[in-house]
Amino acid sequence: MFSLPIYYLDLFGVAIFATTGALVASRKQLDIISFGLLATLTGVGGGTVRDLILDRPVFWIVDQTYLATCLAIAFVAFFTSHLIQRRYLALLWLDAVGLAAYGVLGAHIAHQNGAGFFVAIALGMMTATFGGMIRDVVCDENTLILQDEIYATAALLAAGGYIALIYLGVDPFYAAIAGTFFGFALRAGGIQLGWQIPRYKPREGREY
């Protein structure tokens, strides 16, 4: 059952996002305390917003393993990030994995806590994207969610695909695999092939 590995999937998602936060800190040439701050903000940011909205205990306060994981990743990254030659590319792909997995996870937790169809999908997307948004705003980086290439849409597809399959009666384990695959594939297309969704184009106003 999907409920069995949920804790480890949650920890995996936090670790992935914490790594992206630490990689941004390395690109900015920050100190080790800032590494820990960015790794933690990115790792637990989206899940914190989700738990507050659902009015459930915030996951990293209940279990300190999440904070310990973020800080451990930050410590290791401080001494090893220079070994990754193309850190921004690594950041993009790690973020893509976390985006898809955490979109499904957030939707699953919301659904388990009684959220309706659309609310569960929205919370899945927020879980997957808010940590990265916090990271980019704090570091004055170009926020990925506002770029031309597909980002939030991939999280939406991951969460929406999972919840839709659950409502269709698919086993949660297979629904989670499918949702994660859908979200990652769409984000990969955005990174590798430059896929975009249509953007608003200004038009001249009507004459009165």
C-alpha positions as CSV (number, residue, x, y, z in Angstrom):
1,M,0.0,0.0,0.0
2,F,1.1,3.6,-0.6
3,S,0.6,4.4,3.0
4,L,3.5,2.2,4.0
5,P,6.4,4.1,2.4
6,I,4.8,7.6,2.8
7,Y,7.2,8.6,5.5
8,Y,10.2,7.8,3.4
9,L,8.8,9.5,0.3
10,D,8.2,12.6,2.4
11,L,11.7,12.5,3.7
12,F,13.0,11.9,0.2
13,G,11.1,15.0,-1.1
14,V,12.5,17.1,1.7
15,A,16.0,15.9,1.0
16,I,15.8,16.7,-2.7
17,F,14.5,20.2,-2.1
18,A,17.1,20.8,0.7
19,T,19.8,19.8,-1.8
20,T,18.5,22.4,-4.3
21,G,18.6,25.0,-1.6
22,A,22.1,24.1,-0.7
23,L,23.2,24.2,-4.4
24,V,21.8,27.8,-4.7
25,A,23.7,28.7,-1.5
26,S,26.9,27.4,-3.2
27,R,26.3,29.4,-6.3
28,K,25.8,32.5,-4.2
29,Q,29.0,31.6,-2.3
30,L,27.3,31.9,1.1
31,D,28.6,30.8,4.6
32,I,27.7,27.5,6.2
33,I,24.9,29.0,8.3
34,S,23.2,30.3,5.2
35,F,23.6,26.9,3.6
36,G,21.6,25.4,6.5
37,L,19.0,28.2,6.3
38,L,18.4,27.8,2.6
39,A,18.4,24.0,2.7
40,T,15.8,24.1,5.5
41,L,13.6,26.8,4.0
42,T,13.5,24.9,0.7
43,G,13.1,21.5,2.2
44,V,10.2,22.2,4.6
45,G,8.6,25.4,3.1
46,G,5.9,23.8,1.0
47,G,5.0,21.1,3.4
48,T,4.7,23.7,6.2
49,V,2.2,25.8,4.2
50,R,0.2,22.6,3.4
51,D,0.0,21.6,7.1
52,L,-1.0,25.0,8.3
53,I,-3.8,25.2,5.8
54,L,-5.0,21.7,6.7
55,D,-4.8,22.6,10.4
56,R,-2.7,19.6,11.2
57,P,0.6,19.4,13.2
58,V,3.5,20.7,11.2
59,F,5.5,17.7,10.1
60,W,9.0,18.9,11.0
61,I,7.9,20.0,14.4
62,V,6.5,16.6,15.2
63,D,9.5,14.8,13.8
64,Q,12.9,16.5,14.0
65,T,14.4,14.0,11.5
66,Y,13.3,16.4,8.7
67,L,15.3,19.3,10.2
68,A,18.3,17.0,10.8
69,T,18.2,15.8,7.2
70,C,18.2,19.4,5.9
71,L,21.1,20.4,8.1
72,A,23.1,17.3,7.2
73,I,22.6,17.9,3.5
74,A,23.6,21.6,4.0
75,F,26.8,20.5,5.9
76,V,27.8,18.0,3.2
77,A,27.0,20.4,0.4
78,F,29.2,23.1,1.9
79,F,32.2,20.9,1.5
80,T,31.3,19.1,-1.7
81,S,29.3,21.4,-4.0
82,H,32.4,22.5,-5.9
83,L,32.7,18.9,-7.2
84,I,29.5,19.4,-9.3
85,Q,30.7,21.3,-12.4
86,R,27.2,22.4,-13.7
87,R,25.4,23.2,-10.5
88,Y,22.5,25.0,-12.1
89,L,21.7,22.1,-14.3
90,A,21.9,19.8,-11.3
91,L,19.6,22.2,-9.5
92,L,17.0,22.1,-12.3
93,W,16.9,18.3,-12.6
94,L,16.8,17.7,-8.8
95,D,14.1,20.2,-8.5
96,A,12.1,18.4,-11.3
97,V,12.3,15.2,-9.3
98,G,11.2,16.9,-6.1
99,L,8.5,18.8,-7.9
100,A,6.8,15.6,-9.2
101,A,7.2,13.5,-6.1
102,Y,6.1,16.3,-3.7
103,G,3.2,17.2,-5.9
104,V,1.9,13.6,-5.4
105,L,2.8,13.5,-1.7
106,G,1.1,16.8,-0.9
107,A,-2.1,15.8,-2.7
108,H,-2.0,12.4,-0.9
109,I,-1.7,14.0,2.5
110,A,-4.4,16.5,1.7
111,H,-6.7,13.8,0.5
112,Q,-6.1,11.7,3.6
113,N,-7.0,14.7,5.7
114,G,-10.4,15.1,4.1
115,A,-9.6,17.7,1.4
116,G,-11.9,17.6,-1.6
117,F,-10.8,16.9,-5.2
118,F,-9.7,20.4,-6.2
119,V,-8.4,21.4,-2.8
120,A,-6.2,18.3,-2.7
121,I,-4.8,19.1,-6.1
122,A,-4.1,22.7,-5.2
123,L,-2.4,21.7,-1.9
124,G,-0.3,19.2,-3.8
125,M,0.9,21.9,-6.2
126,M,1.6,24.3,-3.3
127,T,3.6,21.6,-1.4
128,A,5.7,21.1,-4.5
129,T,6.3,24.7,-5.4
130,F,6.3,26.9,-2.3
131,G,9.7,25.7,-1.0
132,G,11.4,26.6,-4.3
133,M,9.6,29.9,-4.4
134,I,10.9,30.8,-0.9
135,R,14.4,29.8,-1.9
136,D,14.4,31.9,-5.0
137,V,12.9,35.0,-3.3
138,V,15.4,34.8,-0.4
139,C,18.3,34.5,-2.8
140,D,17.1,37.1,-5.3
141,E,17.0,34.4,-8.0
142,N,14.7,34.3,-11.0
143,T,11.7,32.5,-9.6
144,L,11.3,29.3,-11.6
145,I,7.5,29.4,-11.2
146,L,7.4,32.7,-13.1
147,Q,9.7,31.6,-16.0
148,D,8.6,30.8,-19.5
149,E,9.2,27.1,-19.2
150,I,6.7,24.7,-17.6
151,Y,7.0,24.5,-13.8
152,A,3.9,24.9,-11.7
153,T,1.9,23.1,-14.4
154,A,4.1,20.0,-13.9
155,A,3.3,20.0,-10.2
156,L,-0.4,20.5,-11.0
157,L,-0.3,17.5,-13.4
158,A,1.4,15.3,-10.8
159,A,-1.1,16.1,-8.1
160,G,-4.1,16.1,-10.4
161,G,-3.1,12.9,-12.1
162,Y,-2.7,11.2,-8.7
163,I,-6.0,12.4,-7.3
164,A,-7.9,11.7,-10.5
165,L,-6.6,8.1,-10.5
166,I,-7.6,7.7,-6.9
167,Y,-11.1,8.8,-7.6
168,L,-11.2,6.3,-10.5
169,G,-10.4,3.5,-8.0
170,V,-6.7,2.9,-9.0
171,D,-4.5,1.5,-6.2
172,P,-2.7,4.4,-4.5
173,F,0.7,3.0,-5.1
174,Y,0.2,2.8,-8.9
175,A,-1.5,6.2,-8.9
176,A,1.5,7.7,-7.1
177,I,3.9,6.2,-9.6
178,A,1.8,7.4,-12.5
179,G,1.3,10.9,-11.1
180,T,5.0,11.3,-10.4
181,F,5.9,10.1,-13.9
182,F,3.4,12.5,-15.5
183,G,4.7,15.5,-13.5
184,F,8.4,14.7,-14.1
185,A,7.9,14.0,-17.8
186,L,6.2,17.4,-18.3
187,R,8.9,19.3,-16.3
188,A,11.6,17.4,-18.2
189,G,10.0,18.6,-21.5
190,G,10.2,22.1,-20.2
191,I,13.9,21.8,-19.3
192,Q,15.1,19.8,-22.2
193,L,12.8,20.8,-25.1
194,G,11.7,24.3,-23.9
195,W,8.0,23.4,-23.7
196,Q,5.8,26.4,-22.7
197,I,2.2,27.1,-22.2
198,P,0.6,30.0,-24.0
199,R,1.3,33.4,-22.3
200,Y,-0.9,36.4,-22.2
201,K,-0.2,38.9,-25.0
202,P,-1.3,42.5,-24.5
203,R,-3.7,44.0,-27.0
204,E,-4.7,47.5,-27.8
205,G,-7.7,48.7,-25.8
206,R,-11.0,49.5,-27.4
207,E,-11.7,53.0,-28.5
208,Y,-14.6,54.8,-26.7
